[in-house]
Amino acid sequence: MPEGDTVWRTARRLHRALSGAPVVRGDLRVPKLATVDLTGREVLETIARGKHLLTRFEGGLTLHSHLRMDGAWRVYAPGERWSGGPGHQIRAVLATASRSAVGYRLPVLDLLRTADEERVVGHLGPDLLGPDWDPREALRRLLADPARPVGEALLDQRNLAGIGNIFMAELCFLARVTPWLPMGEVPAPERLPSLARKLLEVNKERSLRVTTGDVRSDRSLWVYGRAGRPCLRCGGDIRKRTPDPSDQQRVAYWCPRCQTGPAPP
């Protein structure tokens, strides 16, 4: 699932491509929106809220989308071949005179009043890349259930919005705890929100995520995706745990030498 930095870049790309111009083609290919016509409405902006995308139009309408595991928005110039996937995977087309934004495999696509956006994003915690970022509130939410494993707490978008499996694994490594340590036992837990914010901020402008400070692709992350390979800090083997083979959303990576705390149940 795309993480907050990826969604932030997607929002910026859509904003730059569409905002300030009227829609000349608005095609929403989901049954509940099939009769909606956005033609002629000016696109005001696209913003990210955690992992959610909100495209606002004049007249007080917002198109809400979520990428989840496989969704993507692609932007094309006039005459450019649409290459994001076969036509039957297209769920949305928003075109102005100069650009076309095409949404592929979008599992969530809703049109709502801008005044009602809280209905779809109001449950989220402080946004790590948003103007509402509040580290004290994020910490309060993380510590509200001290028995909850830190990995689960970080992935819960109601605590702080924008973290996925990659940043969860990297944050736990940097905090030197396994993802299964109870949140109430994490040393200096107040470091987690600020460190999470820092990681997303430094990565939001680039496609290669870097948490180690090394921009070489095989050394850019401490543990994520490195199962069976030596730890960049201690040389021990990085381990991987997937609770359910059919559920890749809860994959965890860790170094048993560098990170203290329980092993996976």
C-alpha positions as CSV (number, residue, x, y, z in Angstrom):
1,M,0.0,0.0,0.0
2,P,1.4,3.4,-0.9
3,E,2.6,5.3,2.2
4,G,2.1,9.0,3.1
5,D,5.1,10.3,1.1
6,T,3.9,8.6,-2.1
7,V,0.3,9.9,-1.7
8,W,1.7,13.4,-1.0
9,R,3.6,13.3,-4.3
10,T,0.5,12.0,-6.1
11,A,-1.5,14.9,-4.7
12,R,1.1,17.4,-5.8
13,R,1.2,15.9,-9.3
14,L,-2.5,16.1,-9.7
15,H,-2.6,19.6,-8.3
16,R,0.0,20.9,-10.7
17,A,-1.7,19.1,-13.7
18,L,-5.3,20.1,-13.1
19,S,-5.7,23.1,-10.7
20,G,-6.9,26.4,-12.1
21,A,-8.5,25.0,-15.2
22,P,-12.0,23.7,-16.1
23,V,-12.7,20.1,-16.7
24,V,-13.3,19.3,-20.3
25,R,-13.8,15.6,-19.7
26,G,-14.9,14.1,-16.4
27,D,-15.5,10.3,-16.6
28,L,-16.1,8.4,-13.4
29,R,-16.3,4.7,-14.2
30,V,-17.9,3.3,-11.1
31,P,-21.7,2.5,-11.1
32,K,-22.7,5.0,-8.4
33,L,-21.0,7.9,-10.2
34,A,-21.6,6.9,-13.8
35,T,-24.1,9.7,-14.4
36,V,-22.0,12.4,-12.8
37,D,-20.9,15.2,-15.1
38,L,-18.0,17.4,-13.9
39,T,-17.5,19.1,-17.3
40,G,-17.0,22.8,-16.9
41,R,-16.2,22.8,-13.2
42,E,-12.8,24.4,-12.3
43,V,-10.4,22.2,-10.4
44,L,-9.4,24.1,-7.3
45,E,-6.8,21.8,-5.7
46,T,-5.8,18.3,-4.8
47,I,-4.5,17.6,-1.3
48,A,-3.4,14.6,0.6
49,R,-4.8,13.7,3.9
50,G,-2.8,10.8,5.2
51,K,-3.3,8.1,2.5
52,H,-6.4,9.8,1.1
53,L,-6.6,12.1,-1.9
54,L,-9.1,14.9,-2.1
55,T,-9.6,16.7,-5.4
56,R,-11.8,19.8,-4.9
57,F,-13.9,21.5,-7.6
58,E,-15.7,24.8,-7.7
59,G,-19.3,24.5,-6.5
60,G,-18.3,22.7,-3.3
61,L,-17.7,19.2,-4.6
62,T,-14.8,16.9,-3.7
63,L,-13.6,13.7,-5.4
64,H,-12.3,11.4,-2.8
65,S,-9.9,8.5,-3.8
66,H,-7.7,6.0,-2.0
67,L,-5.0,4.0,-3.7
68,R,-4.8,1.1,-1.2
69,M,-2.6,-1.7,-2.6
70,D,-2.9,-1.3,-6.4
71,G,-4.4,2.0,-7.3
72,A,-2.6,4.7,-9.2
73,W,-3.2,8.2,-10.7
74,R,-1.2,8.9,-13.9
75,V,-0.9,12.3,-15.7
76,Y,-0.6,12.5,-19.5
77,A,-0.1,15.3,-22.0
78,P,-2.5,15.7,-25.0
79,G,-1.8,12.9,-27.5
80,E,0.3,10.9,-25.0
81,R,-0.4,7.2,-24.8
82,W,-2.1,6.1,-21.6
83,S,0.1,3.4,-20.3
84,G,-1.0,2.8,-16.7
85,G,-2.9,-0.4,-17.5
86,P,-5.6,-1.8,-19.7
87,G,-8.7,0.3,-20.3
88,H,-10.9,-1.9,-18.2
89,Q,-8.8,-0.9,-15.1
90,I,-9.6,2.8,-15.6
91,R,-11.9,4.1,-12.9
92,A,-11.6,7.9,-13.4
93,V,-10.6,10.4,-16.1
94,L,-10.2,14.1,-15.2
95,A,-9.0,16.1,-18.2
96,T,-8.3,19.8,-18.8
97,A,-7.2,21.3,-22.0
98,S,-3.6,20.7,-21.2
99,R,-3.5,17.5,-19.1
100,S,-5.4,14.3,-18.4
101,A,-5.3,12.6,-15.0
102,V,-6.3,8.9,-15.2
103,G,-7.1,6.8,-12.2
104,Y,-6.3,3.1,-12.5
105,R,-7.6,0.3,-10.2
106,L,-8.9,2.8,-7.6
107,P,-10.7,0.8,-4.9
108,V,-12.2,3.9,-3.4
109,L,-13.8,6.6,-5.4
110,D,-16.5,8.9,-3.9
111,L,-18.0,12.3,-4.8
112,L,-19.2,14.3,-1.8
113,R,-19.7,17.9,-0.7
114,T,-16.5,19.6,0.3
115,A,-18.2,20.5,3.5
116,D,-18.6,16.8,4.2
117,E,-15.0,15.7,3.8
118,E,-14.7,14.9,7.5
119,R,-17.1,12.0,6.8
120,V,-14.2,10.2,5.0
121,V,-11.1,11.6,6.7
122,G,-12.3,12.8,10.1
123,H,-11.3,9.6,11.8
124,L,-7.6,10.1,10.9
125,G,-5.0,11.2,13.5
126,P,-2.6,14.1,12.9
127,D,-1.3,14.0,9.3
128,L,2.5,13.6,9.3
129,L,2.8,15.7,6.1
130,G,-0.2,18.0,6.7
131,P,-0.7,21.4,8.2
132,D,-2.5,19.9,11.2
133,W,0.5,18.0,12.4
134,D,0.6,17.8,16.2
135,P,3.2,15.6,17.7
136,R,1.8,15.8,21.2
137,E,-1.6,14.6,20.0
138,A,0.0,11.9,18.0
139,L,1.9,10.7,21.1
140,R,-1.3,10.8,23.2
141,R,-3.1,8.6,20.7
142,L,-0.2,6.2,20.5
143,L,0.0,5.8,24.2
144,A,-3.8,5.5,24.7
145,D,-3.5,1.7,24.6
146,P,-0.2,0.9,26.4
147,A,-0.5,-2.8,25.8
148,R,-0.8,-2.5,22.0
149,P,2.2,-3.6,20.0
150,V,4.1,-0.6,18.8
151,G,4.0,-1.8,15.1
152,E,0.2,-2.0,15.2
153,A,-0.1,1.4,16.9
154,L,2.1,3.1,14.3
155,L,0.1,1.5,11.4
156,D,-3.2,2.7,12.9
157,Q,-4.2,5.7,10.8
158,R,-6.3,6.9,13.7
159,N,-3.2,7.6,15.7
160,L,-1.1,9.3,13.1
161,A,-1.8,9.4,9.4
162,G,0.7,8.4,6.7
163,I,2.7,5.4,8.0
164,G,2.7,2.0,6.2
165,N,4.7,-1.1,6.5
166,I,8.0,0.4,5.3
167,F,8.2,3.3,7.6
168,M,6.8,1.2,10.5
169,A,9.7,-1.3,10.1
170,E,12.3,1.5,9.8
171,L,10.9,3.4,12.8
172,C,11.0,0.3,15.0
173,F,14.6,-0.3,13.9
174,L,15.6,3.3,14.6
175,A,13.9,3.1,18.0
176,R,15.7,-0.2,18.6
177,V,12.5,-2.1,19.5
178,T,10.7,-5.0,17.8
179,P,7.3,-4.2,16.3
180,W,5.7,-6.4,19.0
181,L,6.9,-4.5,22.1
182,P,4.0,-3.1,23.9
183,M,3.7,0.7,23.3
184,G,3.9,1.4,27.0
185,E,7.3,-0.2,27.2
186,V,8.9,1.7,24.3
187,P,11.8,3.8,25.7
188,A,11.4,7.5,25.0
189,P,8.2,7.1,23.1
190,E,8.0,10.8,22.5
191,R,10.8,10.4,19.9
192,L,8.5,8.3,17.6
193,P,6.2,11.0,16.3
194,S,9.0,13.5,15.5
195,L,11.1,10.8,13.9
196,A,8.2,9.6,11.8
197,R,7.6,13.2,10.7
198,K,11.3,13.6,9.8
199,L,11.4,10.4,7.7
200,L,8.4,11.3,5.7
201,E,9.5,14.9,5.2
202,V,13.0,13.9,3.9
203,N,11.5,11.3,1.5
204,K,8.4,13.2,0.1
205,E,10.4,14.7,-2.7
206,R,12.1,11.6,-4.0
207,S,11.0,8.2,-5.3
208,L,13.8,6.2,-3.6
209,R,13.1,6.0,0.1
210,V,16.2,6.6,2.3
211,T,16.3,6.0,6.0
212,T,20.0,5.1,6.4
213,G,21.5,8.2,4.8
214,D,22.9,6.0,2.0
215,V,21.3,6.6,-1.4
216,R,22.5,3.3,-2.9
217,S,19.3,1.3,-3.6
218,D,20.6,-1.8,-1.9
219,R,21.6,0.1,1.3
220,S,18.9,2.9,1.5
221,L,16.7,1.1,4.1
222,W,17.8,-0.5,7.4
223,V,15.5,-3.6,7.5
224,Y,12.5,-3.4,5.1
225,G,12.9,-5.8,2.2
226,R,16.2,-7.1,3.5
227,A,15.1,-10.5,4.9
228,G,18.0,-13.0,5.0
229,R,20.5,-10.2,4.3
230,P,23.0,-8.9,6.8
231,C,22.0,-6.0,9.0
232,L,23.7,-2.8,8.0
233,R,24.5,-2.0,11.6
234,C,25.5,-5.3,13.3
235,G,25.9,-7.8,10.4
236,G,23.2,-10.2,11.8
237,D,20.5,-11.7,9.6
238,I,17.4,-9.5,9.0
239,R,14.2,-11.5,9.6
240,K,10.7,-11.2,8.1
241,R,7.3,-12.2,9.5
242,T,4.1,-12.4,7.5
243,P,1.1,-13.3,9.7
244,D,-1.0,-14.6,6.8
245,P,0.4,-15.5,3.4
246,S,-2.6,-13.9,1.8
247,D,-2.1,-10.6,3.7
248,Q,1.0,-8.7,2.7
249,Q,-0.2,-5.6,4.6
250,R,1.2,-6.7,7.9
251,V,4.7,-7.9,6.8
252,A,7.3,-7.0,9.4
253,Y,11.1,-6.9,9.2
254,W,13.5,-6.6,12.1
255,C,17.0,-7.3,13.3
256,P,16.9,-9.6,16.4
257,R,20.3,-8.3,17.5
258,C,19.6,-4.6,17.2
259,Q,16.0,-4.5,18.3
260,T,14.9,-5.5,21.8
261,G,11.5,-6.8,22.6
262,P,9.3,-9.8,21.9
263,A,9.6,-11.9,18.8
264,P,6.4,-12.3,16.7
265,P,3.7,-14.4,18.3
